[in-house]
């Protein structure tokens, strides 16, 4: 009790804490002595706060703040032989699209990783100039270099397209990793993953349009082959079938750019009025923005002359006059769940929410704006 009382005096202005700040660099032992706890308790406060009683944790954290204590990461890394670094390949969004969604994801990932005592190392890969998926050597090059040199302890994988060699390569190297996206090629994969339920998102968007009285609701997709877009298509089709509506002739194709959505919509608007759809559910905000541009070219109004929805809730969707109705992915929650999974991989003793078998599938939300008649 005497030590605790001394701590209270120091925090109100005057005593031992200020002395330690001016006399020498505070150590873990300094914090333990001033807080009246063991060194292990201070270590738990830094690395496993869930193990401490709230009042004990608060007392230790206040001393840490008062004396300006910073853990010696380098020394800890030497003891544990870990860099506490997590590698993530990061590529700029493709040109002529509204694809900048990873910004929100990366910000939260970096922030929450720091809370867990981890740091994120971004690296680029060898991306083919034609925009095609890289070959196996190109796809794993950055991962191989970082893992071979011991620069990182684990990876966050964000490329989960069909046939991606990165996950199998990492598994073969026994490199810990978590993935943003389902293992489409490996339904029995055991690595931790977090994904967004695309089918649930397009199902909600389609149901919204049907509730507004539209019966001919078209689906504007990319070229076949992507499981991600196929997942979103299933949501549209399921909502139409549940409402007893025919989907014949309502599946459209567009290139994955604003121009692609615009060109497909131009052809659509050239059809006789009775053959046109009343609404379009687009596979992405990028394609949906092209639909909106084509409407503006003809002097038509989104939401009145043709209802339009997108997917992603990009900044462009928010800035469009009247706004674009779209599906918002909970990217911040994805990042939080991935950091929790990383912490369990790297520190098995860390407590936290259990990872369900097969990964975590998060529900998106529909953001209603003017383009659907909002």
C-alpha positions as CSV (number, residue, x, y, z in Angstrom):
1,X,0.0,0.0,0.0
2,X,2.9,2.3,0.7
3,X,4.2,1.9,-2.8
4,X,0.8,2.5,-4.3
5,X,0.5,5.7,-2.2
6,X,3.9,6.8,-3.5
7,X,2.6,6.2,-7.0
8,X,-0.4,8.4,-6.4
9,X,1.8,11.3,-5.1
10,X,4.0,11.0,-8.2
11,X,1.1,11.1,-10.6
12,X,-0.3,14.2,-8.9
13,X,2.9,16.2,-9.2
14,X,5.9,15.5,-7.4
15,X,7.7,12.5,-6.5
16,X,9.5,9.3,-7.6
17,X,8.1,9.2,-11.1
18,X,9.5,12.6,-12.0
19,X,12.8,11.6,-10.4
20,X,13.1,8.5,-12.6
21,X,12.2,10.5,-15.7
22,X,15.1,12.9,-15.1
23,X,17.7,10.6,-13.7
24,X,17.8,7.7,-16.1
25,X,16.0,5.8,-18.8
26,X,13.2,3.8,-17.1
27,X,13.3,0.1,-17.2
28,X,10.8,-2.7,-16.8
29,X,12.1,-3.1,-13.2
30,X,11.5,0.6,-12.6
31,X,7.8,0.3,-13.6
32,X,7.4,-2.8,-11.5
33,X,8.8,-1.1,-8.4
34,X,6.7,2.1,-8.8
35,X,3.5,0.2,-9.5
36,X,4.1,-2.3,-6.6
37,X,3.9,-5.4,-8.9
38,X,6.3,-8.0,-10.2
39,X,8.2,-7.7,-13.4
40,X,6.1,-10.5,-14.9
41,X,3.0,-8.4,-14.2
42,X,4.4,-5.5,-16.1
43,X,5.3,-7.9,-19.0
44,X,1.7,-9.2,-18.9
45,X,0.4,-5.6,-19.0
46,X,2.4,-5.0,-22.2
47,X,1.9,-8.3,-24.0
48,X,-1.2,-10.1,-22.4
49,X,-3.3,-7.4,-20.7
50,X,-6.3,-9.8,-20.6
51,X,-4.5,-11.8,-17.9
52,X,-4.6,-8.9,-15.4
53,X,-7.3,-7.5,-13.2
54,X,-8.6,-4.1,-14.6
55,X,-7.3,-2.2,-11.5
56,X,-3.9,-3.7,-11.8
57,X,-3.6,-3.1,-15.5
58,X,-4.7,0.5,-15.0
59,X,-2.1,1.1,-12.3
60,X,0.7,-0.4,-14.4
61,X,-0.3,1.6,-17.5
62,X,-0.4,4.8,-15.6
63,X,3.1,4.3,-14.3
64,X,4.3,3.4,-17.8
65,X,2.8,6.7,-19.1
66,X,4.2,8.7,-16.2
67,X,7.8,7.5,-16.5
68,X,7.8,7.3,-20.3
69,X,8.8,3.7,-20.4
70,X,9.2,2.1,-23.8
71,X,9.8,-1.7,-24.2
72,X,13.1,-2.6,-25.7
73,X,11.8,-4.3,-28.8
74,X,15.3,-5.2,-30.1
75,X,16.2,-7.0,-26.9
76,X,13.0,-8.9,-26.9
77,X,13.4,-9.9,-30.5
78,X,16.9,-11.3,-29.7
79,X,15.5,-13.4,-26.9
80,X,12.5,-14.7,-28.9
81,X,14.3,-14.7,-32.3
82,X,11.4,-12.9,-33.8
83,X,11.3,-9.7,-35.7
84,X,7.6,-8.9,-34.8
85,X,7.2,-7.9,-38.4
86,X,4.3,-9.0,-40.6
87,X,4.8,-8.8,-44.4
88,X,2.0,-7.8,-46.8
89,X,2.3,-7.4,-50.5
90,X,0.6,-4.1,-51.5
91,X,0.0,-3.0,-55.1
92,X,-1.7,0.2,-56.3
93,X,-5.2,-0.1,-57.6
94,X,-5.6,-0.5,-61.4
95,X,-6.0,2.6,-63.5
96,X,-9.4,3.7,-64.7
97,X,-11.2,2.2,-61.7
98,X,-12.6,3.3,-58.4
99,X,-10.6,0.7,-56.6
100,X,-8.7,2.2,-53.6
101,X,-10.5,0.1,-50.9
102,X,-7.3,-1.3,-49.4
103,X,-6.5,2.1,-47.9
104,X,-9.1,1.6,-45.1
105,X,-8.1,-2.0,-44.6
106,X,-4.3,-1.2,-44.4
107,X,-4.8,1.7,-42.0
108,X,-6.7,-0.5,-39.5
109,X,-4.4,-3.4,-40.0
110,X,-1.3,-1.3,-39.2
111,X,-3.1,0.4,-36.2
112,X,-4.3,-2.9,-34.6
113,X,-1.0,-4.7,-35.3
114,X,0.8,-2.0,-33.3
115,X,-1.6,-2.6,-30.4
116,X,-0.6,-6.3,-30.6
117,X,3.1,-5.5,-30.6
118,X,3.5,-6.2,-34.3
119,X,4.5,-4.0,-37.3
120,X,3.4,-4.3,-40.9
121,X,6.0,-4.3,-43.6
122,X,4.6,-3.5,-47.0
123,X,6.3,-4.8,-50.1
124,X,5.6,-4.9,-53.8
125,X,5.8,-7.8,-56.1
126,X,6.5,-8.3,-59.8
127,X,3.3,-7.4,-61.4
128,X,3.0,-8.1,-65.2
129,X,2.4,-4.8,-67.1
130,X,-0.6,-6.2,-68.9
131,X,-2.6,-6.5,-65.7
132,X,-2.8,-10.3,-65.8
133,X,-2.2,-12.4,-62.8
134,X,1.6,-13.0,-62.3
135,X,3.2,-16.4,-62.9
136,X,4.3,-18.5,-59.9
137,X,7.8,-17.1,-59.8
138,X,6.6,-13.5,-59.9
139,X,3.8,-14.2,-57.5
140,X,6.0,-15.6,-54.7
141,X,9.2,-13.6,-55.3
142,X,8.7,-11.0,-52.6
143,X,7.5,-13.6,-50.1
144,X,10.4,-15.8,-50.8
145,X,13.0,-13.1,-50.2
146,X,11.5,-11.9,-46.9
147,X,11.0,-15.5,-45.6
148,X,14.5,-16.6,-46.6
149,X,16.2,-13.8,-44.9
150,X,14.1,-14.0,-41.7
151,X,12.9,-10.4,-42.1
152,X,9.3,-11.2,-41.1
153,X,7.5,-13.7,-38.8
154,X,4.3,-14.0,-40.8
155,X,2.4,-12.7,-43.8
156,X,-1.0,-11.2,-44.6
157,X,-2.2,-12.6,-47.9
158,X,-4.7,-10.4,-49.9
159,X,-4.5,-12.1,-53.3
160,X,-6.9,-15.0,-53.2
161,X,-7.9,-15.4,-56.9
162,X,-8.4,-18.9,-58.3
163,X,-5.0,-20.6,-59.0
164,X,-3.0,-18.2,-56.9
165,X,0.2,-20.1,-55.9
166,X,1.1,-17.9,-52.9
167,X,-0.9,-19.8,-50.3
168,X,0.3,-23.3,-51.3
169,X,3.9,-21.9,-51.4
170,X,3.6,-20.4,-47.9
171,X,2.2,-23.7,-46.6
172,X,5.0,-25.6,-48.2
173,X,7.5,-23.3,-46.4
174,X,5.6,-23.6,-43.1
175,X,5.4,-19.9,-43.0
176,X,2.6,-18.5,-40.8
177,X,0.0,-16.5,-42.7
178,X,-3.5,-15.3,-42.6
179,X,-5.6,-14.4,-45.7
180,X,-8.1,-11.7,-46.6
181,X,-10.3,-13.9,-48.8
182,X,-11.5,-17.4,-48.9
183,X,-9.3,-20.2,-50.2
184,X,-11.4,-20.7,-53.3
185,X,-9.2,-23.6,-54.6
186,X,-8.9,-25.3,-51.3
187,X,-12.2,-25.8,-49.4
188,X,-10.4,-27.9,-46.8
189,X,-7.6,-25.3,-46.2
190,X,-6.7,-24.9,-42.5
191,X,-5.0,-21.5,-42.6
192,X,-6.9,-18.6,-40.9
193,X,-8.9,-16.5,-43.3
194,X,-11.4,-13.6,-43.2
195,X,-13.7,-12.7,-46.0
196,X,-16.8,-10.6,-46.8
197,X,-20.0,-12.4,-47.9
198,X,-20.4,-11.0,-51.4
199,X,-23.5,-13.0,-52.1
200,X,-25.2,-11.5,-49.1
201,X,-24.4,-8.0,-50.3
202,X,-25.8,-8.4,-53.9
203,X,-28.8,-10.2,-52.5
204,X,-29.5,-7.2,-50.3
205,X,-29.0,-4.8,-53.2
206,X,-31.3,-6.8,-55.5
207,X,-34.0,-7.1,-52.8
208,X,-33.9,-3.4,-52.3
209,X,-34.5,-2.7,-56.0
210,X,-37.3,-5.3,-56.1
211,X,-38.9,-3.7,-53.0
212,X,-38.9,-0.4,-55.0
213,X,-41.1,-2.0,-57.6
214,X,-38.5,-3.1,-60.2
215,X,-39.0,-6.4,-61.9
216,X,-36.4,-6.4,-64.7
217,X,-33.3,-6.2,-62.6
218,X,-30.1,-6.8,-64.6
219,X,-26.8,-8.1,-63.4
220,X,-23.7,-6.4,-64.9
221,X,-20.7,-8.7,-64.4
222,X,-17.1,-9.1,-65.6
223,X,-15.8,-11.8,-67.8
224,X,-16.4,-15.3,-66.2
225,X,-13.7,-17.0,-64.2
226,X,-13.5,-15.1,-60.9
227,X,-15.0,-16.8,-57.9
228,X,-15.4,-13.4,-56.2
229,X,-17.7,-12.1,-59.0
230,X,-19.4,-15.5,-59.2
231,X,-20.2,-15.3,-55.5
232,X,-21.8,-11.8,-56.0
233,X,-23.7,-13.1,-59.0
234,X,-25.2,-15.8,-56.9
235,X,-26.7,-13.2,-54.5
236,X,-28.4,-11.4,-57.4
237,X,-29.8,-14.6,-58.9
238,X,-30.9,-15.9,-55.5
239,X,-32.9,-12.7,-54.8
240,X,-34.5,-12.7,-58.2
241,X,-35.5,-16.4,-57.9
242,X,-36.9,-15.9,-54.4
243,X,-39.1,-13.1,-55.8
244,X,-40.3,-15.4,-58.6
245,X,-38.7,-13.1,-61.3
246,X,-37.2,-14.3,-64.6
247,X,-33.5,-13.7,-65.1
248,X,-33.4,-14.6,-68.8
249,X,-31.6,-12.0,-70.9
250,X,-30.6,-9.9,-67.8
251,X,-27.0,-11.0,-67.4
252,X,-24.7,-8.4,-68.9
253,X,-20.9,-8.3,-69.4
254,X,-18.5,-5.3,-69.0
255,X,-14.8,-4.7,-68.9
256,X,-13.6,-4.1,-65.3
257,X,-13.2,-0.3,-65.8
258,X,-15.5,2.8,-65.8
259,X,-15.2,2.8,-69.6
260,X,-16.3,-0.9,-69.6
261,X,-19.5,-0.1,-67.6
262,X,-20.2,2.9,-69.8
263,X,-19.9,1.0,-73.1
264,X,-22.1,-1.8,-72.0
265,X,-24.7,0.7,-70.8
266,X,-24.6,2.6,-74.1
267,X,-25.6,-0.6,-75.9
268,X,-28.3,-1.2,-73.3
269,X,-29.8,2.2,-73.9
270,X,-29.9,1.7,-77.6
271,X,-32.4,-1.2,-77.2
272,X,-36.1,-0.5,-77.5
273,X,-37.6,0.7,-74.2
274,X,-39.5,-2.5,-73.5
275,X,-36.3,-4.6,-73.8
276,X,-34.3,-2.6,-71.3
277,X,-34.0,-3.5,-67.7
278,X,-35.5,-1.2,-65.1
279,X,-32.5,-1.5,-62.8
280,X,-28.8,-2.7,-62.8
281,X,-26.9,-4.4,-60.0
282,X,-23.3,-3.9,-60.9
283,X,-20.5,-6.1,-59.7
284,X,-18.4,-3.1,-58.5
285,X,-18.6,0.6,-58.0
286,X,-16.2,1.0,-60.9
287,X,-18.6,-0.6,-63.3
288,X,-21.6,1.2,-61.7
289,X,-19.9,4.5,-62.2
290,X,-19.7,3.7,-65.9
291,X,-23.4,3.0,-65.9
292,X,-24.0,6.4,-64.4
293,X,-21.8,8.2,-66.9
294,X,-23.7,6.6,-69.8
295,X,-27.0,7.8,-68.3
296,X,-25.7,11.3,-67.9
297,X,-24.5,11.3,-71.6
298,X,-28.1,10.6,-72.6
299,X,-29.6,13.2,-70.3
300,X,-31.0,10.5,-68.1
301,X,-31.1,10.5,-64.3
302,X,-29.8,7.6,-62.1
303,X,-32.6,6.4,-59.8
304,X,-35.3,7.8,-62.0
305,X,-34.7,6.5,-65.5
306,X,-32.6,3.6,-64.5
307,X,-31.8,2.4,-60.9
308,X,-28.2,1.5,-60.3
309,X,-26.3,-0.1,-57.4
310,X,-22.6,-0.8,-57.0
311,X,-20.4,-2.8,-54.6
312,X,-17.6,-1.5,-52.3
313,X,-18.7,2.0,-51.2
314,X,-15.7,3.7,-52.7
315,X,-15.1,7.4,-52.2
316,X,-16.4,7.9,-55.8
317,X,-19.7,6.4,-54.7
318,X,-20.0,8.8,-51.9
319,X,-19.0,11.9,-54.0
320,X,-21.3,11.2,-56.9
321,X,-24.2,13.8,-57.2
322,X,-27.0,12.1,-55.4
323,X,-24.7,9.3,-54.3
324,X,-24.4,5.7,-55.5
325,X,-26.3,3.0,-53.7
326,X,-23.7,0.4,-52.9
327,X,-22.6,-2.4,-50.7
328,X,-20.1,-1.5,-48.1
329,X,-17.5,-4.0,-47.1
330,X,-16.6,-4.0,-43.3
331,X,-12.9,-3.7,-44.1
332,X,-12.0,-2.4,-40.6
333,X,-13.5,-5.5,-39.1
334,X,-11.7,-7.7,-41.5
335,X,-8.4,-6.1,-40.4
336,X,-9.2,-6.6,-36.7
337,X,-10.1,-10.2,-37.2
338,X,-6.9,-10.9,-39.2
339,X,-4.7,-9.3,-36.4
340,X,-6.4,-11.4,-33.8
341,X,-5.6,-14.5,-35.9
342,X,-2.0,-13.4,-36.4
343,X,-1.6,-12.9,-32.6
344,X,-2.9,-16.5,-32.1
345,X,-0.5,-17.8,-34.7
346,X,2.6,-16.0,-33.3
347,X,1.8,-16.2,-29.6
348,X,-0.2,-19.4,-28.9
349,X,-0.6,-18.5,-25.3
350,X,-2.5,-15.3,-26.2
351,X,-6.1,-15.4,-25.3
352,X,-8.8,-14.0,-27.6
353,X,-11.9,-14.9,-29.7
354,X,-11.6,-18.4,-31.1
355,X,-11.2,-18.7,-34.9
356,X,-14.2,-20.8,-36.2
357,X,-13.3,-23.7,-38.4
358,X,-13.2,-22.6,-42.0
359,X,-12.5,-19.0,-41.3
360,X,-14.7,-15.9,-40.7
361,X,-17.3,-14.7,-43.1
362,X,-18.5,-11.1,-42.4
363,X,-21.7,-9.5,-43.6
364,X,-21.6,-6.4,-45.6
365,X,-24.2,-3.6,-45.4
366,X,-26.2,-1.8,-48.1
367,X,-25.8,1.9,-48.2
368,X,-28.8,3.5,-49.9
369,X,-28.4,6.7,-51.9
370,X,-29.9,8.4,-54.8
371,X,-28.9,6.1,-57.7
372,X,-31.5,3.5,-56.7
373,X,-34.2,6.1,-56.2
374,X,-33.1,6.1,-52.6
